[in-house]
Amino acid sequence: MAATQTLSCSPAIPQVPKHGVLTLYGFGIRVSMQSGHLCIEDGIGPERRKFRLPRVGHGLRRLVLIGNDGL
């Protein structure tokens, strides 16, 4: 029997750059934890991204957020 997906985040894992810095930008940036995974949503209009990073092995060292006001 196949397992069903119950998480609201997409299971797609983005390629975290080799240096480990992931930059998020846009309106309504959202970063949350769900079942031990880091769920991230960012972007502008139809170019929004929604993904999750696993608890281990993601390669993320730093998370930079650039909001709609530039801070």
CHARMM-style PDB file with segment names, atoms N, HN, CA, C and O in Angstrom:
ATOM      1  N   MET     1       0.842  -1.172   0.000  1.00  0.00      PROA
ATOM      2  CA  MET     1       0.000   0.000   0.000  1.00  0.00      PROA
ATOM      3  C   MET     1       0.890   1.239   0.000  1.00  0.00      PROA
ATOM      4  O   MET     1       1.846   1.322   0.771  1.00  0.00      PROA
ATOM      5  N   ALA     2       0.582   2.182  -0.848  1.00  0.00      PROA
ATOM      6  HN  ALA     2      -0.195   2.115  -1.475  1.00  0.00      PROA
ATOM      7  CA  ALA     2       1.385   3.397  -0.962  1.00  0.00      PROA
ATOM      8  C   ALA     2       1.018   4.383   0.143  1.00  0.00      PROA
ATOM      9  O   ALA     2      -0.141   4.487   0.544  1.00  0.00      PROA
ATOM     10  N   ALA     3       2.008   5.088   0.618  1.00  0.00      PROA
ATOM     11  HN  ALA     3       2.950   5.003   0.293  1.00  0.00      PROA
ATOM     12  CA  ALA     3       1.785   6.098   1.637  1.00  0.00      PROA
ATOM     13  C   ALA     3       1.217   7.355   0.994  1.00  0.00      PROA
ATOM     14  O   ALA     3       1.546   7.675  -0.148  1.00  0.00      PROA
ATOM     15  N   THR     4       0.375   8.060   1.716  1.00  0.00      PROA
ATOM     16  HN  THR     4       0.107   7.800   2.643  1.00  0.00      PROA
ATOM     17  CA  THR     4      -0.179   9.318   1.212  1.00  0.00      PROA
ATOM     18  C   THR     4       0.544  10.471   1.866  1.00  0.00      PROA
ATOM     19  O   THR     4       0.993  10.369   3.007  1.00  0.00      PROA
ATOM     20  N   GLN     5       0.654  11.551   1.152  1.00  0.00      PROA
ATOM     21  HN  GLN     5       0.289  11.634   0.225  1.00  0.00      PROA
ATOM     22  CA  GLN     5       1.334  12.730   1.675  1.00  0.00      PROA
ATOM     23  C   GLN     5       0.370  13.530   2.533  1.00  0.00      PROA
ATOM     24  O   GLN     5      -0.715  13.891   2.077  1.00  0.00      PROA
ATOM     25  N   THR     6       0.758  13.808   3.773  1.00  0.00      PROA
ATOM     26  HN  THR     6       1.639  13.515   4.143  1.00  0.00      PROA
ATOM     27  CA  THR     6      -0.105  14.562   4.681  1.00  0.00      PROA
ATOM     28  C   THR     6       0.470  15.918   5.035  1.00  0.00      PROA
ATOM     29  O   THR     6      -0.190  16.700   5.720  1.00  0.00      PROA
ATOM     30  N   LEU     7       1.671  16.218   4.593  1.00  0.00      PROA
ATOM     31  HN  LEU     7       2.207  15.583   4.037  1.00  0.00      PROA
ATOM     32  CA  LEU     7       2.277  17.508   4.890  1.00  0.00      PROA
ATOM     33  C   LEU     7       1.749  18.563   3.932  1.00  0.00      PROA
ATOM     34  O   LEU     7       1.499  18.273   2.762  1.00  0.00      PROA
ATOM     35  N   SER     8       1.576  19.790   4.425  1.00  0.00      PROA
ATOM     36  HN  SER     8       1.779  20.026   5.376  1.00  0.00      PROA
ATOM     37  CA  SER     8       1.089  20.861   3.573  1.00  0.00      PROA
ATOM     38  C   SER     8       2.191  21.453   2.695  1.00  0.00      PROA
ATOM     39  O   SER     8       1.895  22.167   1.737  1.00  0.00      PROA
ATOM     40  N   CYS     9       3.443  21.168   3.004  1.00  0.00      PROA
ATOM     41  HN  CYS     9       3.683  20.588   3.782  1.00  0.00      PROA
ATOM     42  CA  CYS     9       4.561  21.669   2.208  1.00  0.00      PROA
ATOM     43  C   CYS     9       4.854  20.691   1.077  1.00  0.00      PROA
ATOM     44  O   CYS     9       4.635  19.486   1.200  1.00  0.00      PROA
ATOM     45  N   SER    10       5.346  21.229  -0.010  1.00  0.00      PROA
ATOM     46  HN  SER    10       5.524  22.208  -0.110  1.00  0.00      PROA
ATOM     47  CA  SER    10       5.748  20.390  -1.132  1.00  0.00      PROA
ATOM     48  C   SER    10       7.000  19.616  -0.738  1.00  0.00      PROA
ATOM     49  O   SER    10       7.864  20.174  -0.061  1.00  0.00      PROA
ATOM     50  N   PRO    11       7.129  18.358  -1.132  1.00  0.00      PROA
ATOM     51  CA  PRO    11       8.299  17.587  -0.743  1.00  0.00      PROA
ATOM     52  C   PRO    11       9.553  17.929  -1.532  1.00  0.00      PROA
ATOM     53  O   PRO    11      10.626  17.407  -1.229  1.00  0.00      PROA
ATOM     54  N   ALA    12       9.448  18.785  -2.530  1.00  0.00      PROA
ATOM     55  HN  ALA    12       8.577  19.209  -2.777  1.00  0.00      PROA
ATOM     56  CA  ALA    12      10.607  19.129  -3.345  1.00  0.00      PROA
ATOM     57  C   ALA    12      11.657  19.843  -2.506  1.00  0.00      PROA
ATOM     58  O   ALA    12      11.343  20.780  -1.772  1.00  0.00      PROA
ATOM     59  N   ILE    13      12.894  19.400  -2.616  1.00  0.00      PROA
ATOM     60  HN  ILE    13      13.149  18.639  -3.212  1.00  0.00      PROA
ATOM     61  CA  ILE    13      13.992  20.002  -1.864  1.00  0.00      PROA
ATOM     62  C   ILE    13      14.821  20.830  -2.833  1.00  0.00      PROA
ATOM     63  O   ILE    13      15.334  20.294  -3.815  1.00  0.00      PROA
ATOM     64  N   PRO    14      14.963  22.136  -2.575  1.00  0.00      PROA
ATOM     65  CA  PRO    14      15.757  22.954  -3.487  1.00  0.00      PROA
ATOM     66  C   PRO    14      17.243  22.646  -3.333  1.00  0.00      PROA
ATOM     67  O   PRO    14      17.671  22.083  -2.325  1.00  0.00      PROA
ATOM     68  N   GLN    15      17.999  23.008  -4.313  1.00  0.00      PROA
ATOM     69  HN  GLN    15      17.652  23.465  -5.132  1.00  0.00      PROA
ATOM     70  CA  GLN    15      19.442  22.835  -4.250  1.00  0.00      PROA
ATOM     71  C   GLN    15      20.021  23.967  -3.412  1.00  0.00      PROA
ATOM     72  O   GLN    15      20.071  25.109  -3.869  1.00  0.00      PROA
ATOM     73  N   VAL    16      20.456  23.668  -2.199  1.00  0.00      PROA
ATOM     74  HN  VAL    16      20.414  22.740  -1.828  1.00  0.00      PROA
ATOM     75  CA  VAL    16      21.100  24.665  -1.354  1.00  0.00      PROA
ATOM     76  C   VAL    16      22.501  24.866  -1.911  1.00  0.00      PROA
ATOM     77  O   VAL    16      23.223  23.893  -2.126  1.00  0.00      PROA
ATOM     78  N   PRO    17      22.901  26.130  -2.152  1.00  0.00      PROA
ATOM     79  CA  PRO    17      24.234  26.387  -2.718  1.00  0.00      PROA
ATOM     80  C   PRO    17      25.348  25.765  -1.873  1.00  0.00      PROA
ATOM     81  O   PRO    17      25.172  25.498  -0.684  1.00  0.00      PROA
ATOM     82  N   LYS    18      26.473  25.546  -2.502  1.00  0.00      PROA
ATOM     83  HN  LYS    18      26.616  25.763  -3.467  1.00  0.00      PROA
ATOM     84  CA  LYS    18      27.604  24.898  -1.849  1.00  0.00      PROA
ATOM     85  C   LYS    18      28.050  25.633  -0.585  1.00  0.00      PROA
ATOM     86  O   LYS    18      28.489  25.002   0.377  1.00  0.00      PROA
ATOM     87  N   HSD    19      27.939  26.977  -0.582  1.00  0.00      PROA
ATOM     88  HN  HSD    19      27.583  27.490  -1.363  1.00  0.00      PROA
ATOM     89  CA  HSD    19      28.359  27.755   0.580  1.00  0.00      PROA
ATOM     90  C   HSD    19      27.320  27.724   1.696  1.00  0.00      PROA
ATOM     91  O   HSD    19      27.601  28.201   2.796  1.00  0.00      PROA
ATOM     92  N   GLY    20      26.117  27.175   1.449  1.00  0.00      PROA
ATOM     93  HN  GLY    20      25.888  26.788   0.555  1.00  0.00      PROA
ATOM     94  CA  GLY    20      25.126  26.959   2.499  1.00  0.00      PROA
ATOM     95  C   GLY    20      24.238  28.133   2.830  1.00  0.00      PROA
ATOM     96  O   GLY    20      23.556  28.104   3.854  1.00  0.00      PROA
ATOM     97  N   VAL    21      24.214  29.176   2.001  1.00  0.00      PROA
ATOM     98  HN  VAL    21      24.768  29.200   1.168  1.00  0.00      PROA
ATOM     99  CA  VAL    21      23.392  30.355   2.266  1.00  0.00      PROA
ATOM    100  C   VAL    21      22.184  30.334   1.325  1.00  0.00      PROA
ATOM    101  O   VAL    21      22.344  30.306   0.105  1.00  0.00      PROA
ATOM    102  N   LEU    22      20.977  30.348   1.895  1.00  0.00      PROA
ATOM    103  HN  LEU    22      20.847  30.371   2.886  1.00  0.00      PROA
ATOM    104  CA  LEU    22      19.740  30.362   1.123  1.00  0.00      PROA
ATOM    105  C   LEU    22      19.074  31.713   1.346  1.00  0.00      PROA
ATOM    106  O   LEU    22      18.826  32.100   2.487  1.00  0.00      PROA
ATOM    107  N   THR    23      18.781  32.438   0.259  1.00  0.00      PROA
ATOM    108  HN  THR    23      18.983  32.123  -0.669  1.00  0.00      PROA
ATOM    109  CA  THR    23      18.181  33.767   0.350  1.00  0.00      PROA
ATOM    110  C   THR    23      16.719  33.692  -0.053  1.00  0.00      PROA
ATOM    111  O   THR    23      16.384  33.178  -1.121  1.00  0.00      PROA
ATOM    112  N   LEU    24      15.842  34.214   0.817  1.00  0.00      PROA
ATOM    113  HN  LEU    24      16.114  34.631   1.684  1.00  0.00      PROA
ATOM    114  CA  LEU    24      14.410  34.260   0.556  1.00  0.00      PROA
ATOM    115  C   LEU    24      14.010  35.701   0.328  1.00  0.00      PROA
ATOM    116  O   LEU    24      14.528  36.604   0.986  1.00  0.00      PROA
ATOM    117  N   TYR    25      13.075  35.931  -0.616  1.00  0.00      PROA
ATOM    118  HN  TYR    25      12.654  35.198  -1.150  1.00  0.00      PROA
ATOM    119  CA  TYR    25      12.659  37.292  -0.933  1.00  0.00      PROA
ATOM    120  C   TYR    25      11.189  37.301  -1.290  1.00  0.00      PROA
ATOM    121  O   TYR    25      10.601  36.254  -1.563  1.00  0.00      PROA
ATOM    122  N   GLY    26      10.589  38.492  -1.289  1.00  0.00      PROA
ATOM    123  HN  GLY    26      11.066  39.342  -1.067  1.00  0.00      PROA
ATOM    124  CA  GLY    26       9.213  38.639  -1.751  1.00  0.00      PROA
ATOM    125  C   GLY    26       8.249  39.045  -0.659  1.00  0.00      PROA
ATOM    126  O   GLY    26       8.641  39.498   0.416  1.00  0.00      PROA
ATOM    127  N   PHE    27       6.975  38.870  -0.967  1.00  0.00      PROA
ATOM    128  HN  PHE    27       6.656  38.503  -1.841  1.00  0.00      PROA
ATOM    129  CA  PHE    27       5.899  39.220  -0.051  1.00  0.00      PROA
ATOM    130  C   PHE    27       5.407  37.957   0.648  1.00  0.00      PROA
ATOM    131  O   PHE    27       5.360  36.890   0.036  1.00  0.00      PROA
ATOM    132  N   GLY    28       5.048  38.065   1.898  1.00  0.00      PROA
ATOM    133  HN  GLY    28       5.086  38.931   2.395  1.00  0.00      PROA
ATOM    134  CA  GLY    28       4.500  36.928   2.627  1.00  0.00      PROA
ATOM    135  C   GLY    28       5.479  35.782   2.800  1.00  0.00      PROA
ATOM    136  O   GLY    28       5.108  34.618   2.651  1.00  0.00      PROA
ATOM    137  N   ILE    29       6.723  36.103   3.114  1.00  0.00      PROA
ATOM    138  HN  ILE    29       7.024  37.048   3.235  1.00  0.00      PROA
ATOM    139  CA  ILE    29       7.714  35.057   3.369  1.00  0.00      PROA
ATOM    140  C   ILE    29       7.272  34.284   4.604  1.00  0.00      PROA
ATOM    141  O   ILE    29       6.888  34.869   5.616  1.00  0.00      PROA
ATOM    142  N   ARG    30       7.332  32.974   4.504  1.00  0.00      PROA
ATOM    143  HN  ARG    30       7.644  32.499   3.682  1.00  0.00      PROA
ATOM    144  CA  ARG    30       6.887  32.152   5.616  1.00  0.00      PROA
ATOM    145  C   ARG    30       7.916  31.058   5.874  1.00  0.00      PROA
ATOM    146  O   ARG    30       8.288  30.323   4.960  1.00  0.00      PROA
ATOM    147  N   VAL    31       8.374  30.951   7.118  1.00  0.00      PROA
ATOM    148  HN  VAL    31       8.071  31.548   7.860  1.00  0.00      PROA
ATOM    149  CA  VAL    31       9.312  29.912   7.526  1.00  0.00      PROA
ATOM    150  C   VAL    31       8.732  29.263   8.770  1.00  0.00      PROA
ATOM    151  O   VAL    31       8.493  29.937   9.772  1.00  0.00      PROA
ATOM    152  N   SER    32       8.503  27.954   8.713  1.00  0.00      PROA
ATOM    153  HN  SER    32       8.696  27.405   7.899  1.00  0.00      PROA
ATOM    154  CA  SER    32       7.901  27.254   9.845  1.00  0.00      PROA
ATOM    155  C   SER    32       8.470  25.847   9.949  1.00  0.00      PROA
ATOM    156  O   SER    32       9.122  25.359   9.026  1.00  0.00      PROA
ATOM    157  N   MET    33       8.218  25.200  11.083  1.00  0.00      PROA
ATOM    158  HN  MET    33       7.688  25.596  11.833  1.00  0.00      PROA
ATOM    159  CA  MET    33       8.622  23.817  11.314  1.00  0.00      PROA
ATOM    160  C   MET    33       7.378  22.945  11.304  1.00  0.00      PROA
ATOM    161  O   MET    33       6.387  23.256  11.963  1.00  0.00      PROA
ATOM    162  N   GLN    34       7.433  21.849  10.551  1.00  0.00      PROA
ATOM    163  HN  GLN    34       8.239  21.596  10.015  1.00  0.00      PROA
ATOM    164  CA  GLN    34       6.349  20.875  10.531  1.00  0.00      PROA
ATOM    165  C   GLN    34       6.954  19.480  10.537  1.00  0.00      PROA
ATOM    166  O   GLN    34       7.682  19.110   9.616  1.00  0.00      PROA
ATOM    167  N   SER    35       6.662  18.724  11.550  1.00  0.00      PROA
ATOM    168  HN  SER    35       6.071  19.025  12.299  1.00  0.00      PROA
ATOM    169  CA  SER    35       7.158  17.346  11.692  1.00  0.00      PROA
ATOM    170  C   SER    35       8.674  17.267  11.578  1.00  0.00      PROA
ATOM    171  O   SER    35       9.206  16.324  10.992  1.00  0.00      PROA
ATOM    172  N   GLY    36       9.371  18.251  12.135  1.00  0.00      PROA
ATOM    173  HN  GLY    36       8.938  19.017  12.611  1.00  0.00      PROA
ATOM    174  CA  GLY    36      10.827  18.243  12.122  1.00  0.00      PROA
ATOM    175  C   GLY    36      11.463  18.757  10.848  1.00  0.00      PROA
ATOM    176  O   GLY    36      12.690  18.783  10.748  1.00  0.00      PROA
ATOM    177  N   HSD    37      10.665  19.170   9.864  1.00  0.00      PROA
ATOM    178  HN  HSD    37       9.668  19.149   9.945  1.00  0.00      PROA
ATOM    179  CA  HSD    37      11.189  19.709   8.614  1.00  0.00      PROA
ATOM    180  C   HSD    37      10.994  21.225   8.593  1.00  0.00      PROA
ATOM    181  O   HSD    37      10.018  21.739   9.139  1.00  0.00      PROA
ATOM    182  N   LEU    38      11.926  21.931   7.962  1.00  0.00      PROA
ATOM    183  HN  LEU    38      12.719  21.513   7.519  1.00  0.00      PROA
ATOM    184  CA  LEU    38      11.830  23.376   7.813  1.00  0.00      PROA
ATOM    185  C   LEU    38      11.041  23.665   6.533  1.00  0.00      PROA
ATOM    186  O   LEU    38      11.516  23.380   5.433  1.00  0.00      PROA
ATOM    187  N   CYS    39       9.841  24.230   6.673  1.00  0.00      PROA
ATOM    188  HN  CYS    39       9.455  24.462   7.566  1.00  0.00      PROA
ATOM    189  CA  CYS    39       8.986  24.559   5.532  1.00  0.00      PROA
ATOM    190  C   CYS    39       9.173  26.027   5.186  1.00  0.00      PROA
ATOM    191  O   CYS    39       9.103  26.895   6.057  1.00  0.00      PROA
ATOM    192  N   ILE    40       9.410  26.297   3.910  1.00  0.00      PROA
ATOM    193  HN  ILE    40       9.467  25.592   3.203  1.00  0.00      PROA
ATOM    194  CA  ILE    40       9.736  27.643   3.455  1.00  0.00      PROA
ATOM    195  C   ILE    40       8.834  28.020   2.296  1.00  0.00      PROA
ATOM    196  O   ILE    40       8.584  27.213   1.400  1.00  0.00      PROA
ATOM    197  N   GLU    41       8.339  29.270   2.320  1.00  0.00      PROA
ATOM    198  HN  GLU    41       8.541  29.926   3.047  1.00  0.00      PROA
ATOM    199  CA  GLU    41       7.529  29.790   1.225  1.00  0.00      PROA
ATOM    200  C   GLU    41       7.956  31.230   0.967  1.00  0.00      PROA
ATOM    201  O   GLU    41       7.988  32.044   1.890  1.00  0.00      PROA
ATOM    202  N   ASP    42       8.285  31.547  -0.280  1.00  0.00      PROA
ATOM    203  HN  ASP    42       8.259  30.886  -1.030  1.00  0.00      PROA
ATOM    204  CA  ASP    42       8.685  32.903  -0.630  1.00  0.00      PROA
ATOM    205  C   ASP    42       8.380  33.165  -2.091  1.00  0.00      PROA
ATOM    206  O   ASP    42       7.860  32.293  -2.788  1.00  0.00      PROA
ATOM    207  N   GLY    43       8.703  34.367  -2.560  1.00  0.00      PROA
ATOM    208  HN  GLY    43       9.126  35.075  -1.994  1.00  0.00      PROA
ATOM    209  CA  GLY    43       8.518  34.718  -3.960  1.00  0.00      PROA
ATOM    210  C   GLY    43       7.505  35.834  -4.152  1.00  0.00      PROA
ATOM    211  O   GLY    43       6.946  36.362  -3.190  1.00  0.00      PROA
ATOM    212  N   ILE    44       7.279  36.181  -5.411  1.00  0.00      PROA
ATOM    213  HN  ILE    44       7.732  35.752  -6.193  1.00  0.00      PROA
ATOM    214  CA  ILE    44       6.369  37.276  -5.770  1.00  0.00      PROA
ATOM    215  C   ILE    44       5.404  36.780  -6.836  1.00  0.00      PROA
ATOM    216  O   ILE    44       5.823  36.208  -7.841  1.00  0.00      PROA
ATOM    217  N   GLY    45       4.110  36.998  -6.616  1.00  0.00      PROA
ATOM    218  HN  GLY    45       3.769  37.463  -5.799  1.00  0.00      PROA
ATOM    219  CA  GLY    45       3.084  36.652  -7.599  1.00  0.00      PROA
ATOM    220  C   GLY    45       3.112  35.195  -8.021  1.00  0.00      PROA
ATOM    221  O   GLY    45       3.146  34.303  -7.173  1.00  0.00      PROA
ATOM    222  N   PRO    46       3.099  34.943  -9.342  1.00  0.00      PROA
ATOM    223  CA  PRO    46       3.068  33.560  -9.818  1.00  0.00      PROA
ATOM    224  C   PRO    46       4.408  32.832  -9.660  1.00  0.00      PROA
ATOM    225  O   PRO    46       4.486  31.627  -9.903  1.00  0.00      PROA
ATOM    226  N   GLU    47       5.455  33.545  -9.259  1.00  0.00      PROA
ATOM    227  HN  GLU    47       5.392  34.523  -9.062  1.00  0.00      PROA
ATOM    228  CA  GLU    47       6.779  32.951  -9.091  1.00  0.00      PROA
ATOM    229  C   GLU    47       7.063  32.611  -7.635  1.00  0.00      PROA
ATOM    230  O   GLU    47       8.186  32.788  -7.162  1.00  0.00      PROA
ATOM    231  N   ARG    48       6.048  32.123  -6.921  1.00  0.00      PROA
ATOM    232  HN  ARG    48       5.136  31.980  -7.305  1.00  0.00      PROA
ATOM    233  CA  ARG    48       6.238  31.732  -5.528  1.00  0.00      PROA
ATOM    234  C   ARG    48       6.846  30.345  -5.464  1.00  0.00      PROA
ATOM    235  O   ARG    48       6.564  29.486  -6.299  1.00  0.00      PROA
ATOM    236  N   ARG    49       7.697  30.137  -4.448  1.00  0.00      PROA
ATOM    237  HN  ARG    49       7.927  30.835  -3.769  1.00  0.00      PROA
ATOM    238  CA  ARG    49       8.312  28.841  -4.203  1.00  0.00      PROA
ATOM    239  C   ARG    49       7.803  28.313  -2.875  1.00  0.00      PROA
ATOM    240  O   ARG    49       7.617  29.077  -1.927  1.00  0.00      PROA
ATOM    241  N   LYS    50       7.582  27.026  -2.806  1.00  0.00      PROA
ATOM    242  HN  LYS    50       7.733  26.406  -3.575  1.00  0.00      PROA
ATOM    243  CA  LYS    50       7.159  26.385  -1.567  1.00  0.00      PROA
ATOM    244  C   LYS    50       7.884  25.051  -1.490  1.00  0.00      PROA
ATOM    245  O   LYS    50       7.720  24.198  -2.363  1.00  0.00      PROA
ATOM    246  N   PHE    51       8.690  24.870  -0.438  1.00  0.00      PROA
ATOM    247  HN  PHE    51       8.822  25.562   0.271  1.00  0.00      PROA
ATOM    248  CA  PHE    51       9.478  23.652  -0.318  1.00  0.00      PROA
ATOM    249  C   PHE    51       9.788  23.386   1.133  1.00  0.00      PROA
ATOM    250  O   PHE    51       9.489  24.202   2.005  1.00  0.00      PROA
ATOM    251  N   ARG    52      10.390  22.237   1.390  1.00  0.00      PROA
ATOM    252  HN  ARG    52      10.632  21.574   0.682  1.00  0.00      PROA
ATOM    253  CA  ARG    52      10.783  21.896   2.753  1.00  0.00      PROA
ATOM    254  C   ARG    52      12.181  21.300   2.754  1.00  0.00      PROA
ATOM    255  O   ARG    52      12.602  20.658   1.792  1.00  0.00      PROA
ATOM    256  N   LEU    53      12.880  21.522   3.838  1.00  0.00      PROA
ATOM    257  HN  LEU    53      12.537  22.044   4.620  1.00  0.00      PROA
ATOM    258  CA  LEU    53      14.222  20.977   4.026  1.00  0.00      PROA
ATOM    259  C   LEU    53      14.162  19.928   5.124  1.00  0.00      PROA
ATOM    260  O   LEU    53      13.481  20.136   6.128  1.00  0.00      PROA
ATOM    261  N   PRO    54      14.856  18.806   4.963  1.00  0.00      PROA
ATOM    262  CA  PRO    54      14.851  17.779   6.005  1.00  0.00      PROA
ATOM    263  C   PRO    54      15.618  18.238   7.237  1.00  0.00      PROA
ATOM    264  O   PRO    54      16.343  19.233   7.197  1.00  0.00      PROA
ATOM    265  N   ARG    55      15.454  17.520   8.304  1.00  0.00      PROA
ATOM    266  HN  ARG    55      14.865  16.712   8.337  1.00  0.00      PROA
ATOM    267  CA  ARG    55      16.108  17.862   9.566  1.00  0.00      PROA
ATOM    268  C   ARG    55      17.633  17.747   9.461  1.00  0.00      PROA
ATOM    269  O   ARG    55      18.355  18.563  10.034  1.00  0.00      PROA
ATOM    270  N   VAL    56      18.117  16.758   8.746  1.00  0.00      PROA
ATOM    271  HN  VAL    56      17.531  16.096   8.280  1.00  0.00      PROA
ATOM    272  CA  VAL    56      19.567  16.552   8.583  1.00  0.00      PROA
ATOM    273  C   VAL    56      19.913  16.425   7.101  1.00  0.00      PROA
ATOM    274  O   VAL    56      19.070  16.042   6.290  1.00  0.00      PROA
ATOM    275  N   GLY    57      21.143  16.745   6.761  1.00  0.00      PROA
ATOM    276  HN  GLY    57      21.827  17.056   7.420  1.00  0.00      PROA
ATOM    277  CA  GLY    57      21.635  16.538   5.409  1.00  0.00      PROA
ATOM    278  C   GLY    57      21.203  17.565   4.389  1.00  0.00      PROA
ATOM    279  O   GLY    57      21.279  17.299   3.190  1.00  0.00      PROA
ATOM    280  N   HSD    58      20.756  18.720   4.817  1.00  0.00      PROA
ATOM    281  HN  HSD    58      20.695  18.937   5.792  1.00  0.00      PROA
ATOM    282  CA  HSD    58      20.278  19.737   3.873  1.00  0.00      PROA
ATOM    283  C   HSD    58      21.379  20.675   3.411  1.00  0.00      PROA
ATOM    284  O   HSD    58      21.255  21.270   2.341  1.00  0.00      PROA
ATOM    285  N   GLY    59      22.442  20.828   4.171  1.00  0.00      PROA
ATOM    286  HN  GLY    59      22.543  20.345   5.040  1.00  0.00      PROA
ATOM    287  CA  GLY    59      23.561  21.691   3.790  1.00  0.00      PROA
ATOM    288  C   GLY    59      23.343  23.164   4.079  1.00  0.00      PROA
ATOM    289  O   GLY    59      24.180  23.987   3.708  1.00  0.00      PROA
ATOM    290  N   LEU    60      22.257  23.515   4.722  1.00  0.00      PROA
ATOM    291  HN  LEU    60      21.578  22.846   5.023  1.00  0.00      PROA
ATOM    292  CA  LEU    60      21.956  24.918   5.028  1.00  0.00      PROA
ATOM    293  C   LEU    60      22.762  25.369   6.243  1.00  0.00      PROA
ATOM    294  O   LEU    60      22.750  24.725   7.292  1.00  0.00      PROA
ATOM    295  N   ARG    61      23.461  26.487   6.075  1.00  0.00      PROA
ATOM    296  HN  ARG    61      23.470  27.010   5.222  1.00  0.00      PROA
ATOM    297  CA  ARG    61      24.220  27.061   7.189  1.00  0.00      PROA
ATOM    298  C   ARG    61      23.639  28.399   7.622  1.00  0.00      PROA
ATOM    299  O   ARG    61      23.710  28.760   8.797  1.00  0.00      PROA
ATOM    300  N   ARG    62      23.064  29.135   6.676  1.00  0.00      PROA
ATOM    301  HN  ARG    62      23.006  28.842   5.722  1.00  0.00      PROA
ATOM    302  CA  ARG    62      22.543  30.469   6.972  1.00  0.00      PROA
ATOM    303  C   ARG    62      21.313  30.729   6.115  1.00  0.00      PROA
ATOM    304  O   ARG    62      21.273  30.342   4.946  1.00  0.00      PROA
ATOM    305  N   LEU    63      20.304  31.388   6.699  1.00  0.00      PROA
ATOM    306  HN  LEU    63      20.337  31.702   7.648  1.00  0.00      PROA
ATOM    307  CA  LEU    63      19.074  31.724   6.003  1.00  0.00      PROA
ATOM    308  C   LEU    63      18.936  33.246   6.011  1.00  0.00      PROA
ATOM    309  O   LEU    63      18.875  33.863   7.075  1.00  0.00      PROA
ATOM    310  N   VAL    64      18.885  33.851   4.818  1.00  0.00      PROA
ATOM    311  HN  VAL    64      18.934  33.351   3.954  1.00  0.00      PROA
ATOM    312  CA  VAL    64      18.775  35.311   4.685  1.00  0.00      PROA
ATOM    313  C   VAL    64      17.399  35.633   4.163  1.00  0.00      PROA
ATOM    314  O   VAL    64      16.984  35.094   3.137  1.00  0.00      PROA
ATOM    315  N   LEU    65      16.670  36.517   4.860  1.00  0.00      PROA
ATOM    316  HN  LEU    65      17.007  36.955   5.694  1.00  0.00      PROA
ATOM    317  CA  LEU    65      15.323  36.940   4.449  1.00  0.00      PROA
ATOM    318  C   LEU    65      15.360  38.397   4.009  1.00  0.00      PROA
ATOM    319  O   LEU    65      15.854  39.265   4.728  1.00  0.00      PROA
ATOM    320  N   ILE    66      14.823  38.653   2.804  1.00  0.00      PROA
ATOM    321  HN  ILE    66      14.422  37.948   2.220  1.00  0.00      PROA
ATOM    322  CA  ILE    66      14.714  40.016   2.317  1.00  0.00      PROA
ATOM    323  C   ILE    66      13.219  40.263   2.107  1.00  0.00      PROA
ATOM    324  O   ILE    66      12.624  39.752   1.158  1.00  0.00      PROA
ATOM    325  N   GLY    67      12.620  41.055   3.006  1.00  0.00      PROA
ATOM    326  HN  GLY    67      13.104  41.470   3.776  1.00  0.00      PROA
ATOM    327  CA  GLY    67      11.186  41.309   2.952  1.00  0.00      PROA
ATOM    328  C   GLY    67      10.812  42.349   1.895  1.00  0.00      PROA
ATOM    329  O   GLY    67      11.665  42.854   1.164  1.00  0.00      PROA
ATOM    330  N   ASN    68       9.516  42.653   1.835  1.00  0.00      PROA
ATOM    331  HN  ASN    68       8.824  42.243   2.429  1.00  0.00      PROA
ATOM    332  CA  ASN    68       9.020  43.588   0.817  1.00  0.00      PROA
ATOM    333  C   ASN    68       9.534  45.011   1.031  1.00  0.00      PROA
ATOM    334  O   ASN    68       9.501  45.820   0.104  1.00  0.00      PROA
ATOM    335  N   ASP    69      10.013  45.331   2.246  1.00  0.00      PROA
ATOM    336  HN  ASP    69      10.040  44.673   2.999  1.00  0.00      PROA
ATOM    337  CA  ASP    69      10.543  46.671   2.481  1.00  0.00      PROA
ATOM    338  C   ASP    69      12.070  46.716   2.379  1.00  0.00      PROA
ATOM    339  O   ASP    69      12.679  47.752   2.645  1.00  0.00      PROA
ATOM    340  N   GLY    70      12.685  45.600   1.996  1.00  0.00      PROA
ATOM    341  HN  GLY    70      12.190  44.759   1.780  1.00  0.00      PROA
ATOM    342  CA  GLY    70      14.125  45.569   1.777  1.00  0.00      PROA
ATOM    343  C   GLY    70      14.970  45.250   2.982  1.00  0.00      PROA
ATOM    344  O   GLY    70      16.197  45.248   2.886  1.00  0.00      PROA
ATOM    345  N   LEU    71      14.351  44.980   4.120  1.00  0.00      PROA
ATOM    346  HN  LEU    71      13.354  44.982   4.198  1.00  0.00      PROA
ATOM    347  CA  LEU    71      15.103  44.652   5.337  1.00  0.00      PROA
ATOM    348  C   LEU    71      15.174  43.157   5.559  1.00  0.00      PROA
ATOM    349  OT1 LEU    71      15.770  42.706   6.537  1.00  0.00      PROA
TER     350      LEU     71
END
